[in-house]
């Protein structure tokens, strides 16, 4: 399940994220989600999937 929340980002940072996203055929939102997931993995804090 995905949660919605407001995020304030400097316009120059957002522009850079939009360009990066376009280069990788993602939306800006998808790019931000990917960046956060990669940072969590690198920090070994990525949540483990629950078994069903």
C-alpha positions in Angstrom: 0.0 0.0 0.0 1.3 3.4 -0.9 0.8 6.5 1.3 0.4 10.1 0.2 2.2 13.0 1.8 3.3 16.5 0.9 6.9 17.1 0.2 8.5 20.5 -0.1 11.7 20.5 -2.2 13.9 23.3 -3.5 12.9 24.1 -7.1 16.4 23.5 -8.4 16.5 20.0 -6.7 13.1 19.2 -8.1 14.2 20.3 -11.6 17.2 18.0 -11.4 15.0 15.1 -10.2 12.6 15.7 -13.1 15.5 15.6 -15.6 17.0 12.5 -14.0 13.5 10.8 -14.1 13.0 11.7 -17.8 16.4 10.2 -18.6 15.3 6.9 -16.9 11.7 7.0 -18.3 10.2 7.5 -14.8 7.9 10.1 -13.3 9.4 12.5 -10.8 7.4 10.8 -8.1 8.7 7.4 -9.2 12.2 8.8 -9.3 11.9 10.1 -5.7 10.5 6.8 -4.6 13.5 5.0 -6.3 16.0 7.4 -4.7 14.5 6.8 -1.2 14.5 3.0 -1.7 18.1 3.0 -2.8 19.2 5.1 0.1 17.3 2.8 2.5 19.0 -0.3 1.0 22.5 1.4 1.2 21.9 2.2 4.9 20.6 -1.4 5.4 17.3 0.0 6.6 15.1 -1.2 3.7 12.0 -2.9 5.2 11.8 -6.7 4.7 8.7 -7.9 2.9 6.2 -9.7 5.1 5.4 -13.3 4.2 1.8 -13.9 3.4 
